[in-house]
């Protein structure tokens, strides 16, 4: 009975409890919604269209515009012309083909000279004792030289006029290579060169936009005329007509006013940088002293020929080049032979004819040591 009465009291108490109070409808903060929407749109646009302005870049990233470079799609590849496709196919097959193996591999020495060779006696001493390991080819552009060394007799090839700084020098090089390639035993070819980037007036300043689209300015290189190359590269030079034509037409003295371009300094370095950059050394194997800061390198005289001079030359293991622009940037790279830093030079120039006797004496003492 008491339990029922308690239940009735509890129900009565519940009936007099106040009900929930109704609250007024809250207004949504529209300004927050608008702000979030604007920020979202701004970030989406920044993602799709990365900023190129440096100030805008650093607002988004401490890495600047470089931090957004991965957003951009790669530029569309340029469509090659028929000539470029044919050229690249031939070059690819030559490079990928296994090197020709012969029982008696030789080095072909290519001499480009206007006439007599003033150091023929020195070369005779150099070649002596190495018969069968080398070949000699002489391109005499003016006068047929009279030889006394048996290594040079009857080694002239059909020659033509050569003008310094013009494409005729490249033609002479190709003529020498063609004759040397006739002997399958010739595996290495020496005209004695280097390749480097020079942003100054004597480097990329000689570039002409007429070389586009096949030769871009970023690929334009400068080097000395003298070179060494393997047989595959020599074959590629002989097979090329596309890039040769570009330099024949648009790299010559007096191009576009007073600007000069010399094919023998640019054609081969640029060509090999484009088609086989990993297959070239990018430095000269011929030592030249430019320390005098003149238009031409130092010419050694008889009094300069000492054992110390040649010790210094043969100990150099870094290639140094000073650019021709206002900055005069010094470019230094180690000379690596099969991944190991070694002396850079196999040859040297320029030596005046008066140095011959001292060179002969020094070479004789060196080979006896």
C-alpha positions in Angstrom: 0.0 0.0 0.0 2.8 2.3 0.9 4.6 1.4 -2.3 1.6 2.3 -4.4 1.2 5.6 -2.6 4.9 6.4 -3.2 4.4 5.6 -6.9 1.5 8.0 -7.1 3.5 10.7 -5.4 6.3 10.2 -7.8 4.0 10.5 -10.8 2.4 13.6 -9.3 5.8 15.2 -8.8 6.7 14.5 -12.4 3.5 16.1 -13.7 4.4 19.4 -12.0 8.0 19.5 -13.3 8.5 22.4 -15.7 8.7 21.4 -19.4 11.7 22.2 -21.7 12.0 25.9 -22.6 11.9 26.7 -26.3 15.1 28.5 -27.6 15.1 31.0 -30.4 16.5 29.9 -33.8 20.2 30.8 -34.1 21.4 32.8 -37.2 24.3 31.2 -39.1 27.5 33.3 -39.3 27.4 34.0 -43.1 30.7 35.9 -43.1 32.6 32.8 -41.9 31.1 30.7 -44.7 32.0 33.4 -47.3 35.6 33.7 -46.0 36.2 29.9 -46.1 34.8 29.8 -49.6 37.1 32.5 -50.8 40.2 30.9 -49.2 39.3 27.6 -50.7 38.9 29.1 -54.2 42.2 30.9 -53.8 44.1 27.8 -52.8 42.6 25.8 -55.6 43.6 28.4 -58.2 47.1 28.5 -56.7 47.4 24.8 -57.1 46.2 24.7 -60.7 48.1 27.9 -61.7 51.3 28.0 -59.7 52.7 31.5 -59.2 55.8 32.6 -61.2 56.3 35.8 -59.4 59.0 35.5 -56.7 57.1 37.4 -54.1 54.0 35.2 -54.6 56.1 32.1 -54.5 57.6 32.8 -51.1 54.1 33.5 -49.7 53.3 29.9 -50.3 56.7 28.2 -49.7 60.1 28.9 -48.2 61.5 27.1 -51.2 60.2 29.8 -53.6 59.1 28.9 -57.1 61.3 25.9 -57.1 59.0 24.3 -54.6 56.2 24.4 -57.2 58.1 23.4 -60.2 56.9 19.8 -59.9 53.3 21.0 -60.3 53.9 22.0 -63.9 53.4 19.4 -66.6 56.5 18.8 -68.7 56.8 20.9 -71.9 55.5 19.1 -75.0 58.2 17.3 -76.9 59.2 18.9 -80.2 58.2 16.9 -83.2 61.4 15.9 -85.1 61.7 16.5 -88.8 62.2 13.6 -91.2 65.9 14.6 -91.5 66.3 14.5 -87.7 64.6 11.2 -87.4 66.9 9.6 -90.0 70.0 11.2 -88.5 69.1 10.0 -85.0 68.4 6.4 -86.2 71.7 6.1 -87.9 73.6 7.6 -84.9 71.8 5.3 -82.5 72.7 2.2 -84.5 76.3 3.2 -84.8 76.7 3.9 -81.1 74.9 0.7 -80.1 76.8 -1.6 -82.5 79.7 -3.5 -80.9 83.1 -2.0 -81.6 85.0 -3.6 -84.5 87.6 -6.0 -83.2 90.7 -6.5 -85.2 93.9 -8.4 -84.6 96.1 -5.3 -84.9 94.3 -2.1 -83.6 96.1 1.1 -84.5 96.0 4.8 -83.8 95.6 7.1 -86.8 97.6 10.4 -86.5 96.0 13.0 -88.7 98.3 16.0 -89.7 96.6 19.1 -91.0 99.3 21.4 -92.3 99.7 24.1 -95.0 103.0 22.7 -96.0 106.2 21.1 -94.5 106.0 19.7 -91.0 108.6 21.6 -88.8 108.6 18.9 -86.2 108.8 15.9 -88.4 112.2 14.8 -86.9 110.6 14.8 -83.5 107.6 12.8 -84.7 110.1 10.4 -86.3 111.7 9.8 -82.9 108.3 9.5 -81.3 107.1 6.8 -83.8 110.3 4.8 -83.8 110.0 1.4 -82.3 106.2 1.3 -82.5 105.8 0.2 -86.1 102.5 -1.5 -86.9 100.7 0.3 -84.1 100.0 3.6 -85.8 99.1 5.1 -89.2 99.9 8.6 -90.6 97.8 10.8 -92.8 98.9 14.2 -94.0 96.6 16.9 -95.4 98.8 19.6 -96.9 96.6 22.5 -98.0 99.1 24.6 -99.9 102.5 23.1 -100.6 103.3 19.4 -100.8 105.9 18.8 -98.1 109.2 17.1 -98.7 109.6 14.4 -96.1 112.7 12.7 -94.8 111.0 10.4 -92.3 109.9 7.1 -93.6 106.8 7.3 -91.6 105.5 10.3 -93.6 106.7 9.4 -97.1 103.7 8.9 -99.5 101.2 9.5 -96.6 99.6 12.6 -98.2 95.9 12.5 -99.0 94.0 14.5 -101.6 93.9 17.9 -100.2 92.0 21.2 -100.8 92.3 24.8 -99.8 91.8 25.5 -96.1 90.9 29.0 -94.8 91.4 29.6 -91.1 88.1 29.9 -89.2 85.9 28.7 -92.0 84.1 25.4 -92.7 86.9 24.4 -95.0 88.8 23.4 -91.8 86.1 21.0 -90.9 86.1 19.7 -94.4 89.8 18.9 -94.1 89.2 17.1 -90.8 86.5 15.0 -92.4 88.7 14.3 -95.4 91.4 13.0 -93.1 88.9 10.9 -91.1 87.5 9.4 -94.3 90.9 8.2 -95.5 91.8 6.9 -92.1 88.6 4.9 -91.8 89.4 3.0 -94.9 91.8 1.0 -92.8 89.7 -1.2 -90.4 92.6 -1.5 -88.0 92.5 2.2 -87.2 90.5 2.3 -84.0 91.5 5.7 -82.5 92.0 9.0 -84.4 94.1 11.9 -83.3 94.0 15.4 -84.6 94.5 16.4 -81.1 90.3 18.8 -78.5 88.1 19.9 -75.8 84.5 20.9 -75.2 83.1 23.4 -72.6 80.4 25.9 -72.0 81.4 29.6 -72.5 78.5 32.1 -72.0 80.6 34.9 -73.2 81.0 36.5 -76.7 83.5 33.9 -77.8 81.3 31.0 -76.7 77.5 31.0 -76.8 77.7 34.6 -78.0 78.5 33.1 -81.4 75.3 31.2 -81.6 72.7 32.0 -84.2 69.0 31.4 -83.9 69.1 30.3 -87.5 70.3 26.9 -86.2 67.0 26.3 -84.6 65.2 23.9 -84.1 67.9 21.3 -84.6 70.6 23.1 -82.6 69.4 24.9 -79.5 71.5 27.6 -77.7 71.7 25.4 -74.6 73.5 22.8 -76.6 76.0 25.1 -78.2 79.6 24.3 -77.2 83.1 25.6 -77.9 86.3 23.7 -78.2 89.7 23.6 -79.8 90.1 22.2 -83.3 92.4 19.4 -82.1 90.7 16.2 -81.1 91.0 12.5 -80.3 88.1 10.2 -81.0 87.2 6.5 -81.3 86.1 4.8 -84.5 82.4 4.9 -83.7 82.5 8.7 -83.4 84.5 9.0 -86.5 81.9 7.1 -88.4 79.1 9.3 -87.0 81.0 12.4 -88.2 81.2 11.0 -91.7 77.5 10.1 -91.6 76.3 13.5 -90.4 75.0 16.0 -92.9 72.1 17.6 -91.0 74.1 19.3 -88.2 77.1 19.9 -90.5 74.8 21.9 -92.8 73.7 24.1 -89.9 77.3 25.1 -89.1 78.1 25.4 -92.8 75.4 27.9 -93.3 75.2 29.8 -90.0 78.6 29.6 -88.3 81.2 31.6 -90.2 83.3 34.8 -89.8 81.3 38.0 -90.2 77.9 36.5 -89.5 75.2 39.1 -88.8 77.4 42.1 -88.8 80.6 41.9 -86.9 79.9 38.7 -85.0 82.2 35.9 -85.8 81.6 32.2 -85.5 84.3 29.5 -86.3 83.0 26.1 -87.3 86.1 24.2 -86.4 85.7 25.4 -82.7 82.0 24.7 -82.4 80.7 22.0 -84.8 82.3 18.8 -83.3 82.0 19.9 -79.6 78.3 20.8 -80.1 77.6 17.8 -82.2 79.0 15.3 -79.7 77.4 17.1 -76.7 74.1 16.6 -78.4 74.4 13.0 -79.6 76.7 11.3 -77.1 77.3 13.5 -74.0 78.4 10.6 -71.9 80.9 9.4 -74.5 83.1 12.4 -74.5 85.7 13.7 -72.0 84.8 17.4 -72.1 88.4 18.5 -71.8 91.4 18.8 -74.1 94.1 16.2 -74.2 96.3 18.9 -75.7 97.9 21.4 -73.4 97.8 25.0 -74.3 99.0 27.9 -72.2 96.5 30.8 -72.2 98.0 32.5 -69.1 99.2 35.6 -71.1 95.5 36.6 -71.7 96.0 37.3 -75.4 94.0 36.3 -78.4 96.4 33.4 -79.1 98.0 31.1 -76.6 101.6 31.3 -75.5 104.2 30.2 -78.0 107.1 28.4 -76.4 110.6 29.5 -77.4 113.9 27.5 -77.2 114.7 29.0 -73.7 111.4 27.7 -72.3 112.1 24.0 -73.1 113.2 22.5 -69.8 112.5 19.3 -67.9 110.6 21.4 -65.3 108.2 22.6 -68.0 107.2 19.1 -69.0 107.0 17.9 -65.4 104.5 20.7 -64.8 102.5 19.9 -67.9 102.3 16.2 -67.2 101.3 16.7 -63.6 98.2 18.8 -64.3 95.1 16.8 -63.4 92.4 19.5 -63.7 91.0 21.2 -66.8 90.7 25.0 -66.3 88.8 27.4 -68.6 88.1 31.1 -68.1 84.9 32.3 -69.7 84.9 35.2 -72.2 82.1 37.1 -70.6 82.4 40.0 -68.1 82.4 37.7 -65.1 85.5 35.8 -66.3 84.3 32.8 -64.5 87.0 30.1 -63.9 85.6 26.7 -64.7 87.6 23.8 -63.2 86.8 20.1 -63.7 88.9 17.1 -62.7 90.4 15.0 -65.6 88.9 11.5 -65.0 90.1 8.5 -66.9 87.8 5.5 -66.2 86.6 7.2 -63.1 90.0 8.0 -61.7 91.6 11.5 -61.6 94.7 11.4 -63.8 97.0 13.8 -65.7 95.0 15.5 -68.4 97.3 15.9 -71.3 98.9 13.6 -74.0 100.1 16.4 -76.2 101.1 20.1 -76.0 101.3 23.2 -78.2 102.4 25.9 -79.4 106.1 25.4 -79.9 108.1 27.6 -82.3 110.4 25.9 -84.8 113.4 27.1 -82.9 112.5 24.7 -80.1 113.1 21.6 -82.2 116.7 20.9 -81.1 116.0 21.3 -77.4 112.9 19.1 -77.8 114.9 16.4 -79.5 117.5 16.5 -76.7 114.9 16.5 -74.0 112.9 13.7 -75.6 116.0 11.6 -76.0 116.9 11.9 -72.4 113.4 11.3 -71.3 113.1 8.0 -73.2 116.4 6.8 -71.8 115.4 7.4 -68.2 
